[in-house]
Amino acid sequence: MSKLSLIVAMARNRTIGVNNTLPWRCPEDLKHFKTLTMGHHMIMGRKTFDSIGKPLPGRTTVVVSRNDDLEIAGCVVAHSLKEAIAICADDKEIFIVGGAELYRQALSLVDTLYITEIRQDVEGDAHFPEFDKSEWRETSREVRSQETPQPLEYHFVTYCRK
């Protein structure tokens, strides 16, 4: 049985994106993402894939799209979250990596949340869905900060479903 996990970086006001890009620059968060997802399947929406622009090395990219004709070199295309999860069934941990609509669909299904909590409000047009924190247990928190490329306080937090 695969463990289904969700990974996201979000601001205090739940912003996760602006104009299909990340609204901050945080190299350590990108490294954290790579470390967690390496060797696993990543499920993402087509717009999230477009923002990345290519399949990420060392991982299997599964793109969810309602477009039946969509083909993306180096990726697997699925037409629903359920289909995408079934495609990844042989992986011990599957990652839902965005965007907002896929997070909304996946939130009730996942066992683990890996959240990079950006400790400030950030303007944006994509937001992480509301969720009931009482259903989750915080299992780790790593407090971080950076000065460059921009000053940022952030925490790497892991939550497991109670």
The 8 nearest C-alpha neighbors of each residue, nearest first, counted from 0:
[[1, 2, 91, 88, 89, 90, 92, 3],
 [2, 0, 91, 92, 90, 3, 88, 93],
 [1, 3, 92, 91, 93, 4, 110, 0],
 [2, 4, 109, 93, 110, 92, 1, 94],
 [5, 3, 111, 94, 109, 110, 112, 93],
 [4, 6, 95, 112, 94, 113, 96, 111],
 [5, 7, 113, 96, 114, 112, 95, 4],
 [8, 6, 114, 9, 115, 113, 96, 5],
 [7, 9, 115, 114, 116, 15, 117, 10],
 [10, 8, 15, 13, 14, 116, 117, 115],
 [9, 11, 117, 13, 14, 12, 120, 119],
 [10, 12, 120, 119, 13, 118, 117, 9],
 [11, 13, 120, 10, 14, 121, 119, 9],
 [14, 12, 10, 127, 126, 9, 11, 15],
 [15, 13, 126, 10, 9, 123, 12, 125],
 [16, 14, 9, 126, 125, 127, 13, 8],
 [17, 15, 21, 125, 20, 123, 22, 14],
 [16, 18, 123, 124, 19, 20, 22, 125],
 [17, 19, 20, 16, 124, 123, 21, 125],
 [18, 20, 17, 50, 16, 21, 46, 47],
 [21, 19, 17, 16, 18, 50, 22, 51],
 [20, 22, 16, 23, 17, 15, 19, 24],
 [21, 23, 16, 17, 20, 123, 24, 15],
 [24, 22, 21, 25, 149, 121, 151, 20],
 [25, 23, 26, 148, 149, 22, 21, 147],
 [24, 26, 28, 27, 23, 29, 148, 149],
 [25, 27, 29, 28, 30, 24, 148, 31],
 [28, 26, 30, 29, 25, 31, 32, 145],
 [27, 29, 31, 30, 26, 25, 32, 115],
 [28, 30, 32, 26, 27, 31, 33, 25],
 [31, 29, 27, 33, 28, 32, 34, 26],
 [30, 32, 28, 34, 29, 33, 27, 35],
 [33, 31, 29, 35, 30, 34, 36, 28],
 [32, 34, 30, 36, 31, 35, 37, 29],
 [35, 33, 31, 32, 37, 36, 30, 29],
 [36, 34, 32, 33, 37, 31, 39, 30],
 [35, 37, 33, 39, 34, 32, 38, 94],
 [38, 36, 39, 58, 34, 33, 57, 35],
 [37, 39, 58, 57, 36, 40, 59, 35],
 [40, 38, 58, 36, 37, 93, 59, 41],
 [39, 41, 59, 93, 58, 60, 94, 87],
 [42, 40, 94, 60, 95, 61, 59, 93],
 [43, 41, 61, 95, 62, 96, 94, 60],
 [44, 42, 97, 62, 96, 63, 47, 95],
 [43, 45, 63, 47, 62, 46, 98, 97],
 [44, 46, 48, 47, 62, 64, 63, 49],
 [47, 45, 49, 48, 44, 50, 19, 98],
 [48, 46, 50, 44, 49, 45, 98, 43],
 [47, 49, 45, 51, 46, 50, 52, 44],
 [48, 50, 52, 46, 47, 51, 45, 53],
 [49, 51, 47, 48, 52, 19, 20, 46],
 [52, 50, 48, 49, 53, 47, 54, 55],
 [51, 53, 49, 50, 48, 54, 47, 55],
 [54, 52, 51, 55, 48, 49, 73, 50],
 [53, 55, 60, 73, 56, 74, 52, 59],
 [54, 56, 58, 53, 57, 60, 59, 51],
 [57, 55, 58, 54, 59, 37, 38, 53],
 [58, 56, 38, 37, 55, 59, 39, 36],
 [57, 59, 38, 39, 56, 37, 40, 55],
 [58, 60, 40, 41, 39, 61, 74, 57],
 [61, 59, 41, 74, 54, 40, 58, 42],
 [60, 62, 75, 42, 76, 74, 41, 43],
 [63, 61, 76, 43, 44, 45, 42, 77],
 [64, 62, 77, 44, 78, 79, 76, 45],
 [63, 65, 78, 66, 45, 62, 77, 44],
 [64, 66, 78, 67, 63, 79, 77, 69],
 [67, 65, 64, 68, 69, 78, 63, 70],
 [68, 66, 69, 65, 78, 64, 70, 77],
 [69, 67, 66, 70, 65, 64, 76, 71],
 [70, 68, 66, 67, 71, 76, 64, 65],
 [69, 71, 68, 72, 76, 74, 75, 67],
 [70, 72, 74, 73, 69, 76, 75, 62],
 [73, 71, 74, 70, 54, 75, 53, 76],
 [72, 74, 54, 71, 75, 60, 53, 59],
 [75, 73, 60, 71, 72, 61, 76, 54],
 [74, 76, 61, 62, 60, 77, 73, 71],
 [75, 77, 62, 61, 63, 74, 70, 78],
 [78, 76, 63, 83, 79, 82, 62, 64],
 [77, 79, 64, 65, 63, 82, 76, 80],
 [80, 78, 82, 81, 77, 63, 83, 64],
 [79, 81, 83, 82, 84, 63, 78, 101],
 [80, 82, 84, 79, 83, 85, 78, 77],
 [81, 83, 85, 79, 80, 84, 77, 86],
 [84, 82, 80, 86, 77, 85, 81, 79],
 [83, 85, 87, 81, 86, 82, 80, 88],
 [84, 86, 82, 88, 87, 83, 81, 80],
 [87, 85, 83, 84, 88, 82, 89, 77],
 [88, 86, 84, 85, 89, 90, 40, 83],
 [87, 89, 85, 90, 86, 1, 84, 0],
 [88, 90, 87, 91, 1, 86, 0, 85],
 [91, 89, 92, 88, 87, 1, 93, 39],
 [90, 92, 1, 2, 89, 93, 0, 88],
 [93, 91, 2, 1, 90, 3, 39, 94],
 [92, 94, 3, 40, 4, 2, 41, 39],
 [95, 93, 41, 4, 5, 96, 42, 40],
 [94, 96, 5, 42, 41, 97, 4, 43],
 [97, 95, 43, 6, 94, 42, 5, 41],
 [98, 96, 43, 101, 102, 99, 95, 47],
 [97, 99, 101, 47, 100, 44, 102, 43],
 [98, 100, 102, 101, 127, 97, 126, 103],
 [101, 99, 103, 102, 98, 104, 97, 44],
 [100, 102, 104, 103, 98, 99, 97, 105],
 [103, 101, 105, 99, 100, 104, 106, 97],
 [102, 104, 100, 101, 105, 106, 128, 99],
 [105, 103, 101, 102, 106, 100, 107, 80],
 [106, 104, 102, 108, 103, 107, 101, 109],
 [105, 107, 108, 103, 109, 102, 104, 5],
 [106, 108, 105, 109, 104, 103, 110, 130],
 [109, 107, 105, 106, 110, 3, 104, 4],
 [108, 110, 3, 4, 106, 111, 107, 105],
 [111, 109, 160, 3, 4, 159, 2, 108],
 [110, 112, 159, 4, 158, 109, 5, 160],
 [113, 111, 5, 158, 157, 4, 114, 6],
 [114, 112, 6, 157, 156, 5, 7, 111],
 [115, 113, 7, 156, 8, 116, 6, 112],
 [114, 116, 8, 155, 154, 156, 117, 9],
 [115, 117, 154, 153, 9, 114, 118, 10],
 [116, 118, 153, 10, 119, 9, 11, 115],
 [119, 117, 153, 152, 11, 116, 10, 120],
 [120, 118, 11, 117, 10, 121, 12, 152],
 [119, 121, 11, 12, 10, 122, 118, 14],
 [122, 120, 10, 14, 123, 119, 12, 22],
 [123, 121, 14, 120, 124, 17, 22, 16],
 [122, 124, 17, 16, 14, 125, 121, 22],
 [123, 125, 17, 16, 126, 18, 14, 122],
 [126, 124, 16, 15, 123, 14, 99, 17],
 [127, 125, 14, 15, 13, 99, 128, 124],
 [126, 128, 13, 99, 15, 14, 129, 102],
 [127, 129, 103, 126, 130, 99, 102, 13],
 [130, 128, 127, 131, 13, 103, 126, 132],
 [131, 129, 132, 128, 106, 134, 127, 133],
 [130, 132, 133, 134, 129, 135, 128, 106],
 [131, 133, 134, 135, 130, 136, 158, 129],
 [132, 134, 131, 135, 136, 161, 130, 160],
 [135, 133, 132, 161, 131, 160, 136, 130],
 [136, 134, 160, 161, 132, 133, 159, 158],
 [137, 135, 159, 158, 161, 138, 160, 134],
 [136, 138, 158, 139, 157, 159, 135, 156],
 [139, 137, 157, 158, 136, 159, 140, 156],
 [140, 138, 157, 156, 137, 141, 158, 155],
 [141, 139, 156, 155, 154, 142, 157, 138],
 [140, 142, 155, 154, 143, 156, 139, 153],
 [143, 141, 154, 153, 140, 155, 144, 152],
 [144, 142, 153, 154, 152, 141, 145, 155],
 [145, 143, 152, 151, 153, 146, 142, 150],
 [144, 146, 151, 150, 147, 152, 143, 149],
 [145, 147, 150, 149, 148, 151, 144, 152],
 [148, 146, 149, 145, 150, 151, 25, 24],
 [147, 149, 24, 146, 150, 25, 145, 26],
 [150, 148, 147, 146, 151, 24, 145, 25],
 [151, 149, 146, 145, 147, 148, 152, 144],
 [152, 150, 145, 144, 149, 153, 146, 117],
 [153, 151, 144, 118, 143, 117, 145, 150],
 [152, 154, 117, 143, 118, 116, 144, 151],
 [155, 153, 142, 116, 141, 115, 143, 156],
 [154, 156, 115, 141, 140, 114, 116, 142],
 [157, 155, 140, 114, 139, 113, 154, 115],
 [158, 156, 113, 139, 138, 112, 137, 114],
 [157, 159, 137, 112, 136, 138, 111, 135],
 [160, 158, 111, 136, 135, 110, 161, 112],
 [159, 161, 135, 110, 134, 136, 111, 158],
 [160, 135, 134, 136, 159, 133, 110, 158]]
